[in-house]
Amino acid sequence: LMNREVGQEIDFLDLMSVSDFEPVEYPSPYSETLNDDVVHPCALHDWGGYNYITAYTPYPYTNDDYENPCVAVSSDGIAQALPDEETPNPVFDNIYTDGFNSDPTIAVAADGALILMWRYSIGATGDLPDYPANRQGFQWVKTYDGITFSDVTIISQFTSGEGYYLSPSLLWNGTQWELYAVDKNAAGYGVVRWLLDDLDGPL
C-alpha cells in the first residue's frame, strides 16, 4: 500500500502486533459520568501548529446518544488534549429528537481551514425541520484554530431508498474535494466517490 501523503510503501503484513502499540486516551466529555471509550479516530499530521490533530467520537457503553464528534491535539501522537480550554467538547452535540452522530473525518481546505465532517442518522420519530424522519447524511463545520468552529452545513440528506452511506473520508486533492463513503445496499458493501468543487451540497 502506498501512503499518499509521504510517498512511502507500507507493508501491512510486517506491522507490529497490537500488543506492541501504546494505548491512546482521548479526552471524552462523558468520561466522568460514563466512561472514556472512543471510536472512529481520524488523524492529520501538522496542522495549525499542532503536530497531530484527531477527530473521534465517544461511544460509552456502545450508546450512540453520545457518539458526537470531538477533536484533540498531540505533540507525540500519544498524549492527547483539547486544543484549548475554550474548544467545544463535543464540537457538535446530539440535538436530534431521534437520531445520532457518527463516523467523523477531517481534511484541510485550500485556505488552511480544518474541515470536520461526520455522518448523522435520523430515526422514524425525528421531527426537526433540518433533520426529518428516516434520513441520514453528512454535515460539516470548519475551524482555523481548533477553538472556534463555524455553523454546521448539511451537505447531503438521503432517504433509505436513495442510499445508505457510512464512514465518510474527505480530502482536498489540490483542485477538488474527494469524498469517499461505504455504500451499504442490498448487494452488500461497496465504496462510492464524489468529486466536488465545494462542500455546499447536495451530493
Salt bridges, closest charged atoms under 4 A:
GLU67 OE2 - HIS40 NE2 3.55
ASP103 OD1 - HIS40 NE2 2.98
GLU178 OE2 - ARG4 NH2 3.81
GLU178 OE1 - ARG193 NH1 3.88
